[in-house]
Amino acid sequence: MKHNIVRINKIVLSNFKNVKKGIVEMPAYSGKELFSEKADVLGLYGQNGSGKTSVVEALRFVKMLLSGEELPADTKEYIAQGEEECEIDVSFSVAEEVQKETVNYSVALKKDADGFVISHERMTVVPRKENIRAVESTLIDYQYDNEDVTFAPEYRYKKLVANDKKVRVALNVAQAISIKSHQSFIFGEEGYRVFSQSKEDVMGKYSGLFAILQKYALVNLFVINNEHSGPISMNLVLPVAFYLRDGEHITTGDLLIRIDEPSVVTQRQFRLALTIIDGMNIVLKNVIPGMEVEVHNFGEQLLDNGDTGYKIELLSKRGDISIPLKYESEGIVKIVSFLNVLICVYNNPSMCLVIDELDSGVFEYLLGELLAVFSDGGKGQLIFTSHNLRALEMLGKKSILFSTTNPCNRYIRLQNVQTNNNLRDLYLRSLTLGGQKEEMYEETDSVAIGRAFRRAGKAVEAHVES
């Protein structure tokens, strides 16, 4: 499967957090370039609380589901207030060695007495061939409360369980685990084993798609939300997102290293840190001129389990001067936290980095330069949210999506953009003067805000005097 390429086309949210309906199309997809191997960059902009982070969280859930992981207990809070069910629908382009197809994966989450349940999962495929009209085929349509068959289409289910009681039992187990542990029925351990090993007479030529999507979610899709960045803001821990490849063996994850004080790590973590930072420094000293990160090794130290580890500290080095990394700005530390993955995504068309508040602490001009370099020469996909408007001057209009005040049509691209327009200026005019198909800013009243501050101040003084 080393030649397979997977790309996100479109994300559709329904009743997810504060999004009643929201459609997010990647630039390549909106330009009908489904199997492009060039950089595909999408920035999400809008006022606070308007649904930008919802896209990041939805993709985090999809990554967990396709990876066979359990959804967290607080997932029920992501179902919109007043609604019983939410849905996430993601379309992927998959280019295999001998065929191409669009794969659609949708999942519905429903409130119940125990919190929530994965009530519906559906996986469909559309073959892509030139001059041939595409027809969508349903691979699996699972509904947890369907008492007749475990999943539809019924003919696939019957072929799968025919003359094999073990398969029937495995599917029942997969369903029970999905309900109890909030795992995907399709990509949880039991279901995945059955579907990925199914014969061609059951899933046709698409039986390999299960393994392709799971591998993509496990090693090629990175979602960095504010939980990842929180320890950086508190100057406690540096979570270094990484992707390392040695031949066919791929290692990914987050390497957690304390930055508030020297950190004790295992021998494996020490080797990982050296490898990650050596590769990262090639780019870092160009992004932050003259700066490199080095691992200062204080020597061996006995771990709690009796193994031998190392006591280390991350240093920022410029020339002959080295200081602890914790004394660098939050923006620099944040760049260090995701730079390894960004390098890999830049060079791999089948990788995607999703990051919330990319601009947090990052110098405006540097942010624009990074996005321009990635957009011009990269190969993978980058999805980010931001408040810094520099990106609007560096990226094309298809690469920017704006949130609106309408929860039923949450995301739009600006209309009537001319080639000589400055997208930043046009956006700011649209906020104050309108002119777009949806309202993009819930206007505030500066006079009313000032009056409220004075009224609140009087209330505080009265409370102190009493």
C-alpha positions as CSV (number, residue, x, y, z in Angstrom):
1,M,0.0,0.0,0.0
2,K,3.0,2.3,-0.1
3,H,1.8,4.0,-3.3
4,N,-1.7,4.8,-2.0
5,I,-2.6,8.5,-1.6
6,V,-5.5,9.6,0.6
7,R,-6.7,13.2,0.6
8,I,-9.6,14.9,2.4
9,N,-12.1,16.4,-0.1
10,K,-15.0,17.7,2.0
11,I,-16.3,17.8,5.6
12,V,-20.0,18.2,6.4
13,L,-21.1,18.9,9.9
14,S,-24.7,18.7,11.1
15,N,-25.8,19.7,14.6
16,F,-22.2,19.5,15.8
17,K,-21.5,22.0,18.6
18,N,-22.8,25.4,17.3
19,V,-23.0,24.3,13.7
20,K,-26.5,23.3,12.5
21,K,-25.1,22.8,9.0
22,G,-21.7,23.5,7.7
23,I,-19.9,22.4,4.6
24,V,-16.1,22.7,4.3
25,E,-14.6,22.0,0.9
26,M,-10.9,21.8,0.4
27,P,-9.5,24.1,-2.4
28,A,-8.4,21.1,-4.6
29,Y,-11.8,19.6,-4.4
30,S,-13.7,22.8,-5.1
31,G,-11.4,23.2,-8.1
32,K,-12.3,19.6,-9.2
33,E,-8.7,18.4,-8.7
34,L,-9.6,15.3,-6.7
35,F,-6.3,13.5,-7.0
36,S,-3.9,16.4,-6.9
37,E,-0.5,15.8,-5.4
38,K,0.2,19.5,-4.8
39,A,-0.2,21.5,-1.6
40,D,-3.8,21.9,-0.5
41,V,-4.1,24.6,2.2
42,L,-7.3,25.8,3.9
43,G,-7.5,28.5,6.5
44,L,-10.7,29.0,8.6
45,Y,-11.4,32.6,9.7
46,G,-14.2,34.2,11.7
47,Q,-15.2,35.8,15.0
48,N,-14.8,33.9,18.3
49,G,-17.4,31.2,18.8
50,S,-18.4,30.9,15.2
51,G,-17.6,27.3,14.5
52,K,-13.9,27.3,13.4
53,T,-12.7,24.9,16.1
54,S,-15.7,22.6,15.4
55,V,-14.0,21.5,12.2
56,V,-10.8,20.6,14.1
57,E,-12.7,18.7,16.7
58,A,-14.8,16.8,14.1
59,L,-11.7,15.7,12.3
60,R,-10.2,14.6,15.7
61,F,-13.2,12.4,16.2
62,V,-12.9,11.0,12.7
63,K,-9.2,10.2,13.3
64,M,-10.1,8.4,16.5
65,L,-12.9,6.4,14.9
66,L,-11.0,5.3,11.9
67,S,-8.1,4.3,14.2
68,G,-10.3,2.1,16.2
69,E,-10.0,4.3,19.4
70,E,-12.7,5.0,21.9
71,L,-14.4,8.4,21.8
72,P,-14.1,10.4,25.1
73,A,-17.0,10.4,27.5
74,D,-17.6,14.2,27.0
75,T,-18.4,13.6,23.3
76,K,-22.1,14.0,24.1
77,E,-21.4,17.7,24.7
78,Y,-20.6,18.1,21.1
79,I,-24.2,17.4,20.1
80,A,-25.8,20.8,19.5
81,Q,-28.0,22.1,22.3
82,G,-31.7,21.1,21.8
83,E,-30.7,18.3,19.3
84,E,-30.6,14.6,20.0
85,E,-28.2,13.6,17.2
86,C,-25.2,15.1,15.3
87,E,-23.5,13.9,12.2
88,I,-20.0,14.2,10.7
89,D,-19.5,13.3,7.0
90,V,-16.0,13.2,5.4
91,S,-15.2,12.6,1.8
92,F,-11.8,11.2,0.8
93,S,-10.0,10.8,-2.5
94,V,-8.1,7.5,-2.6
95,A,-5.6,6.8,-5.3
96,E,-4.5,3.2,-5.3
97,E,-1.9,1.7,-7.5
98,V,-4.5,0.5,-10.1
99,Q,-7.7,2.4,-9.3
100,K,-9.0,5.7,-8.0
101,E,-12.2,6.3,-6.0
102,T,-14.0,8.7,-3.7
103,V,-14.8,7.2,-0.3
104,N,-17.4,8.8,2.0
105,Y,-17.4,8.0,5.7
106,S,-20.2,9.3,7.9
107,V,-21.0,8.8,11.5
108,A,-23.9,9.9,13.7
109,L,-23.7,10.3,17.5
110,K,-27.0,10.2,19.5
111,K,-27.7,11.1,23.1
112,D,-29.0,8.2,25.3
113,A,-29.4,7.4,29.0
114,D,-25.7,6.5,29.3
115,G,-24.5,9.7,27.6
116,F,-24.3,8.9,23.9
117,V,-24.0,6.1,21.4
118,I,-22.6,5.8,17.9
119,S,-26.0,5.3,16.2
120,H,-25.1,5.2,12.6
121,E,-22.0,4.6,10.4
122,R,-21.9,4.5,6.7
123,M,-19.2,3.9,4.2
124,T,-19.8,4.4,0.5
125,V,-17.5,4.5,-2.6
126,V,-17.6,6.1,-6.0
127,P,-15.2,4.8,-8.6
128,R,-13.4,7.5,-10.6
129,K,-12.6,6.8,-14.3
130,E,-12.4,9.2,-17.2
131,N,-15.5,9.4,-19.4
132,I,-17.4,7.0,-17.2
133,R,-20.4,8.2,-15.1
134,A,-19.7,7.4,-11.5
135,V,-22.2,5.4,-9.5
136,E,-22.1,5.4,-5.7
137,S,-21.9,2.0,-4.0
138,T,-22.7,1.4,-0.4
139,L,-20.1,-0.8,1.3
140,I,-21.5,-0.8,4.8
141,D,-24.5,1.0,6.3
142,Y,-24.7,0.2,10.1
143,Q,-27.5,1.3,12.4
144,Y,-27.2,0.2,16.0
145,D,-30.9,-0.3,16.5
146,N,-31.5,-2.3,13.3
147,E,-32.9,-5.6,14.6
148,D,-33.1,-7.4,11.2
149,V,-29.5,-7.4,10.1
150,T,-26.3,-6.1,11.7
151,F,-25.6,-3.9,8.7
152,A,-26.9,-3.2,5.2
153,P,-26.8,-3.9,2.3
154,E,-28.4,-7.1,3.3
155,Y,-26.8,-9.1,0.5
156,R,-23.3,-8.2,1.7
157,Y,-24.2,-9.2,5.2
158,K,-25.5,-12.5,4.1
159,K,-22.5,-13.3,2.0
160,L,-20.2,-12.3,4.8
161,V,-21.8,-14.6,7.4
162,A,-22.8,-17.4,5.1
163,N,-21.6,-20.8,6.5
164,D,-19.3,-19.1,9.1
165,K,-20.7,-18.7,12.6
166,K,-17.4,-17.1,13.8
167,V,-18.0,-14.1,11.5
168,R,-21.5,-13.7,12.8
169,V,-20.3,-13.8,16.4
170,A,-17.5,-11.4,15.6
171,L,-20.0,-8.9,14.1
172,N,-22.2,-9.2,17.2
173,V,-19.2,-8.6,19.4
174,A,-18.2,-5.6,17.3
175,Q,-21.6,-4.1,17.7
176,A,-21.7,-4.7,21.5
177,I,-18.2,-3.0,21.9
178,S,-19.3,-0.1,19.7
179,I,-22.3,0.5,21.9
180,K,-20.5,0.1,25.2
181,S,-17.1,1.6,24.5
182,H,-18.0,4.2,21.9
183,Q,-15.8,2.7,19.2
184,S,-16.4,2.5,15.5
185,F,-18.4,-0.6,14.5
186,I,-16.5,-0.7,11.2
187,F,-13.0,0.2,12.3
188,G,-13.0,-1.2,15.9
189,E,-10.8,-4.2,16.4
190,E,-13.5,-6.9,15.7
191,G,-15.3,-5.2,12.9
192,Y,-12.1,-4.1,11.2
193,R,-10.7,-7.6,11.2
194,V,-13.9,-9.0,9.6
195,F,-14.2,-6.3,6.9
196,S,-10.5,-5.9,6.0
197,Q,-10.2,-9.7,5.6
198,S,-13.4,-10.1,3.6
199,K,-13.2,-11.8,0.2
200,E,-13.7,-10.0,-3.1
201,D,-17.2,-11.6,-3.6
202,V,-18.3,-9.6,-0.5
203,M,-16.8,-6.1,-0.9
204,G,-15.8,-6.4,-4.5
205,K,-12.5,-4.7,-5.4
206,Y,-12.9,-2.3,-2.5
207,S,-12.0,-4.7,0.4
208,G,-8.6,-3.0,0.7
209,L,-10.1,0.4,1.5
210,F,-10.6,-0.4,5.2
211,A,-6.9,-0.9,5.7
212,I,-6.0,2.1,3.6
213,L,-8.3,4.5,5.6
214,Q,-7.2,3.1,9.0
215,K,-3.5,3.5,8.1
216,Y,-4.2,7.0,6.9
217,A,-5.8,7.9,10.2
218,L,-3.1,6.2,12.3
219,V,0.0,7.6,10.7
220,N,-0.9,10.3,8.1
221,L,-3.6,12.4,9.7
222,F,-2.4,14.8,12.5
223,V,-4.9,16.8,14.5
224,I,-3.4,19.4,16.9
225,N,-6.1,21.1,19.1
226,N,-5.8,23.4,22.1
227,E,-5.4,20.5,24.5
228,H,-2.1,19.9,22.7
229,S,-1.0,23.5,22.9
230,G,-2.2,24.1,26.5
231,P,0.9,22.8,28.2
232,I,3.1,25.0,26.0
233,S,1.1,28.1,27.1
234,M,1.7,27.1,30.8
235,N,5.4,26.6,30.1
236,L,5.2,23.0,31.5
237,V,5.5,20.4,28.8
238,L,6.5,20.4,25.1
239,P,4.4,17.9,23.2
240,V,6.4,17.3,20.0
241,A,4.2,15.8,17.3
242,F,6.4,13.6,15.1
243,Y,6.4,11.3,12.1
244,L,9.5,9.1,11.5
245,R,9.9,6.6,8.7
246,D,12.6,3.8,8.5
247,G,11.9,1.9,5.3
248,E,8.4,0.5,5.7
249,H,8.3,1.1,9.5
250,I,6.5,4.3,10.5
251,T,6.5,5.7,14.0
252,T,4.1,8.6,14.9
253,G,2.8,10.3,18.0
254,D,3.6,13.0,20.6
255,L,6.9,13.0,22.4
256,L,6.3,14.7,25.8
257,I,9.3,16.5,27.2
258,R,9.2,18.8,30.3
259,I,10.4,22.3,29.6
260,D,9.9,23.8,33.1
261,E,12.8,21.7,34.4
262,P,15.1,19.0,33.2
263,S,13.2,15.9,32.1
264,V,13.9,12.2,32.7
265,V,13.3,10.1,29.7
266,T,13.7,6.5,28.6
267,Q,16.4,5.4,26.2
268,R,13.9,5.2,23.4
269,Q,12.5,8.7,24.1
270,F,16.1,10.0,24.2
271,R,16.9,8.5,20.7
272,L,13.6,9.8,19.4
273,A,14.3,13.3,20.6
274,L,17.8,13.3,19.0
275,T,16.4,12.1,15.7
276,I,13.4,14.4,15.6
277,I,15.4,17.5,16.6
278,D,18.3,16.8,14.1
279,G,15.9,16.8,11.2
280,M,13.9,19.7,12.5
281,N,17.0,21.9,12.9
282,I,17.6,21.9,9.1
283,V,14.4,24.0,8.7
284,L,14.3,25.7,12.1
285,K,17.5,27.7,11.6
286,N,15.9,29.1,8.4
287,V,12.5,29.8,10.0
288,I,14.1,31.4,13.1
289,P,17.4,32.7,11.6
290,G,20.4,31.1,13.3
291,M,18.4,29.2,15.9
292,E,18.7,25.5,16.6
293,V,17.3,23.3,19.4
294,E,19.8,21.0,21.1
295,V,19.3,18.2,23.7
296,H,21.6,18.7,26.7
297,N,22.3,15.3,28.3
298,F,23.0,15.5,32.1
299,G,23.8,11.8,32.0
300,E,22.2,8.4,32.9
301,Q,19.6,8.2,35.5
302,L,17.8,5.2,37.0
303,L,14.0,5.1,36.2
304,D,11.3,4.1,38.6
305,N,11.0,0.7,36.9
306,G,14.7,0.0,37.3
307,D,15.7,0.7,33.7
308,T,18.4,3.2,32.7
309,G,17.2,6.5,31.2
310,Y,18.6,10.0,30.7
311,K,18.1,13.3,32.3
312,I,17.9,15.9,29.6
313,E,17.0,19.6,29.0
314,L,16.0,21.2,25.7
315,L,18.1,24.3,24.9
316,S,17.7,27.1,22.3
317,K,21.0,27.7,20.7
318,R,22.1,30.8,18.7
319,G,25.8,30.7,17.8
320,D,27.7,30.2,21.0
321,I,24.8,31.2,23.3
322,S,22.4,28.5,24.7
323,I,19.5,29.1,26.9
324,P,16.7,26.8,28.2
325,L,14.0,26.5,25.5
326,K,11.4,27.6,28.1
327,Y,12.7,31.2,27.9
328,E,11.9,31.4,24.2
329,S,8.6,33.0,23.2
330,E,5.4,30.8,23.1
331,G,5.3,31.2,19.4
332,I,8.8,29.7,18.8
333,V,8.0,26.8,21.2
334,K,4.8,26.1,19.4
335,I,6.5,26.0,16.0
336,V,9.0,23.5,17.5
337,S,6.1,21.4,18.7
338,F,4.7,20.8,15.2
339,L,7.6,21.5,12.9
340,N,8.6,17.8,12.3
341,V,5.1,17.0,11.2
342,L,4.9,20.1,9.0
343,I,8.1,19.1,7.3
344,C,6.6,15.6,6.6
345,V,3.3,17.0,5.3
346,Y,5.2,19.4,3.0
347,N,6.9,16.4,1.3
348,N,4.1,13.8,1.4
349,P,0.8,14.3,-0.7
350,S,-1.0,11.7,1.5
351,M,-0.4,13.5,4.8
352,C,-2.7,16.1,6.5
353,L,-2.0,18.4,9.4
354,V,-5.0,20.0,11.1
355,I,-4.1,22.7,13.6
356,D,-6.2,25.0,15.8
357,E,-5.0,28.6,16.3
358,L,-1.9,28.2,14.1
359,D,-1.2,31.9,14.7
360,S,-1.1,31.8,18.5
361,G,2.0,33.6,19.5
362,V,3.5,33.4,16.0
363,F,4.8,36.7,14.5
364,E,2.4,37.9,11.8
365,Y,5.0,38.2,9.0
366,L,6.6,34.8,9.8
367,L,3.1,33.2,9.7
368,G,2.6,34.5,6.2
369,E,6.0,33.4,5.0
370,L,5.4,29.8,6.3
371,L,2.0,29.6,4.6
372,A,3.3,31.0,1.3
373,V,6.3,28.5,1.2
374,F,4.0,25.6,2.0
375,S,1.4,26.7,-0.5
376,D,3.9,27.2,-3.3
377,G,6.1,24.1,-2.9
378,G,4.3,21.6,-0.6
379,K,2.6,18.4,-1.4
380,G,0.3,17.6,1.5
381,Q,-2.8,19.1,3.1
382,L,-2.9,21.8,5.8
383,I,-6.1,22.9,7.6
384,F,-5.8,25.6,10.2
385,T,-7.8,28.1,12.1
386,S,-6.5,31.6,12.8
387,H,-7.4,35.1,13.8
388,N,-4.3,36.7,12.3
389,L,-5.3,38.1,8.9
390,R,-1.8,37.9,7.3
391,A,-2.8,34.7,5.6
392,L,-5.5,36.5,3.6
393,E,-2.7,38.4,1.8
394,M,-0.6,35.3,1.1
395,L,-3.1,32.6,0.1
396,G,-5.6,32.5,-2.8
397,K,-9.3,33.0,-2.3
398,K,-10.1,29.3,-2.5
399,S,-7.7,28.6,0.4
400,I,-9.7,30.8,2.8
401,L,-13.1,29.9,4.3
402,F,-15.0,32.2,6.6
403,S,-17.5,31.4,9.3
404,T,-20.8,33.2,9.4
405,T,-23.4,34.1,12.0
406,N,-25.9,31.7,10.4
407,P,-25.6,28.3,12.1
408,C,-27.5,26.7,9.2
409,N,-24.9,27.9,6.7
410,R,-21.8,28.2,8.8
411,Y,-19.0,28.3,6.3
412,I,-18.6,30.4,3.1
413,R,-16.1,31.7,0.6
414,L,-16.2,35.4,-0.2
415,Q,-18.2,36.3,-3.3
416,N,-17.3,38.8,-6.0
417,V,-13.5,38.6,-5.4
418,Q,-11.6,40.2,-8.3
419,T,-8.0,39.3,-9.2
420,N,-6.8,42.7,-8.0
421,N,-8.7,42.6,-4.7
422,N,-6.8,42.4,-1.4
423,L,-8.7,39.6,0.4
424,R,-7.9,41.1,3.8
425,D,-9.4,44.5,2.9
426,L,-12.4,42.8,1.3
427,Y,-13.0,40.7,4.4
428,L,-12.8,43.7,6.7
429,R,-15.2,45.6,4.5
430,S,-17.6,42.7,4.5
431,L,-17.6,42.6,8.3
432,T,-18.7,46.2,8.5
433,L,-20.6,46.8,5.3
434,G,-21.9,43.4,4.4
435,G,-22.3,42.5,0.7
436,Q,-21.9,38.7,1.1
437,K,-24.6,36.1,1.0
438,E,-24.4,35.6,4.7
439,E,-23.8,37.9,7.7
440,M,-20.2,37.3,8.8
441,Y,-20.0,39.3,12.0
442,E,-22.5,39.8,14.9
443,E,-21.9,43.5,15.3
444,T,-21.0,44.9,18.7
445,D,-21.8,48.4,20.0
446,S,-18.7,50.2,21.4
447,V,-20.9,52.7,23.3
448,A,-22.9,49.9,24.9
449,I,-19.7,48.0,25.8
450,G,-18.3,51.1,27.5
451,R,-21.6,51.7,29.4
452,A,-21.5,48.0,30.6
453,F,-17.9,48.4,31.9
454,R,-18.9,51.4,33.9
455,R,-22.0,49.7,35.3
456,A,-20.1,46.6,36.2
457,G,-17.4,48.8,37.9
458,K,-20.0,50.4,40.1
459,A,-21.4,47.0,41.0
460,V,-17.9,45.8,42.1
461,E,-17.3,49.0,44.2
462,A,-20.7,48.6,45.9
463,H,-19.9,45.0,46.7
464,V,-16.5,45.9,48.2
465,E,-18.0,48.6,50.4
466,S,-20.6,46.3,51.7
